[in-house]
């Protein structure tokens, strides 16, 4: 397993020779994604929505540190829930082309959940950890369209997911 990880890191480093001005030290990262889901098998159909904003700062070339947030909720005829998460994150980019990069991201924080059922209310505060890998396509020098595969422990369950988002890279004029 250790050799596999070292091999993967070496493989990615082969692609990190080009320079992406968007991920340079001193720049800011601002963005997020919006998800809407309908689960027909959950309690007579459940509508779920989620908004995930983020802000970060490139403390070094290709390394951003920041804060992720998440606001999501679900509703059906038997219950409704609201969930909030706040987590610091670290994201590292591996340039593969002048207009594209791979990244990996680790975040950990806390999440608050409030559920209202027809006969009771329930509140929880839980730890959160997530790991993701993704691809960013730089539309221009300030905007990146990204896809991400992730795993997390949101709300006490192991989750795998796929997300699409938009990031804005704001920095110093040269």
N, C-alpha and C positions, 0 to 999 in steps of 0.2 A: 504494500500500500504506500509506504514512504517513497519507494522508487517511482511509483506511478505519479504521485504528487510532484516530485522533483522533475520528472520528465514533462509533465504538463506545464509547469512554470517555465522550464527551459524552452518548450515549444512556443509558448506565448511571447517569451522575450525575443525570439527570432523576428517577430513582427513589430517590435516596439522601437524600431530604428527611425521611423519618420516622426516628424515633429508636428503636433497639433497645437496651434496657438490657443484654442479654446480651453485646453486643460493645463495652461501654464500657471505657475505660481503667481498669486495675487489676484486671480480672477474669481468671480462669484458664479455659483450655480444656483439657479432658481427654476423650479418646475413642479411637475407632479403628473398624476393621472386620475382619471375618473372611470369608475366601473359601475355597471348596472347588470344585475343578474335576476333571473326568475327561476326558482326551483319548484317544479311541479310536484315533486315527491315529498317535500317537507310540509307537513301539516296543512294539507289542502291548498298548496301553492303559496310560496313565500316570495315576496319581492325584496331584493337586497340592493342597496346602493352604497358606494364607497368613494370617498375623495381623499387622495393622498398627496398633500403638498410637501415640498422639501426646499430647504435652503442650505447652501454649503459654501465653503471658502477653500480655495486651493492653497494649502499650506506649503506645498512643494509641487514641482512639475508632476502632473498626472495623479496627485493625491489630494482628494477633497475630504474635509471633515465638515459635518453639518448636523442638522436636526431634521428628522422625518416626523410627519404627523399623519394621523389617519382619523377620519370621521366616517363611521359607517352605521347603517341601520337596516333593520328588516321589519317587515310588517305582514301580517296575514290576519284572518278573522279571529285567531285564538291568542295572539300575542303581538307585542312590538318591542323592539330593543334598540338601544343606542349604545355605540361603542366608540371610545376615544383612545388613541394611542399616541405617545410621544417618545421618540427614541433618538439618541445620538447615533450617527453613522460614520463609517469610513468607507470611501469608494476609491478604487485604484483603476486607472485606465491603461490599456495596452494598445497603442496605436497600431493599426493594420494597414491603413491607407491615409492619405492626407485628409480625406473626408469621412473616415470611419474608424471606430475604436471598439474594442471589447472592454468590459469592465467587470469587476467583482465588487460586491458590497456586503458589509457586515453591519448590522445594527442591533442594539439591545436597549431596552427601556421598560416602561410600564404601560399597562392598558387598563382602562376602567370600562366596566360594562354595567348597563342598567336595563333590566328586562321587566316588562309589565305583562303579566298574564291576567286572565279574566278573574282569578281569585287571589293573586299574590304579586308582590314585587320582589326583585332579587338584584343585589348590587355586588360586584366583585372588583377587586384590584389585584392584578396578576402581573408577574414578570413576563417580558417579551424578548425573544431573540429571533433574528432572521438572517438568512444568507441568500444572496442572489448572484447570478451571472447574467450578463446581458451584452447587447450590441447597440451602439449609437451610430446613427448616420447623420453627419453634420450637413444640414440643408444649406446653411451658409455659415459665416463666421460667428454668428450669435445664436443659432437655433439648431438643436439636435433632436431627432426623432429616435426614440429608443424602444427596444423590446427587452424583456427580462424574464428569466425563469427564476423562481424563488422557492424557498422552503422556510417555514416559520412555525412557531408554536402558538399562534394567535388563539386566544380564548381556550387554552388548555388542550388544544388538539394539534396534531402534526398536520400541516397543510402544505401542499404543493400547488404552485400557481404560475400563471403567465400574465404578464402585464405589458401594456403599451402606454408610453407617455411622451411628453414633450418637455425638453429642458432648454432654458435660456442661459447662455454663457455671457456674462457681463464682465468686462475688464477694462484695463487701462488702454487708452488710445496710444498707438505707437507712432 
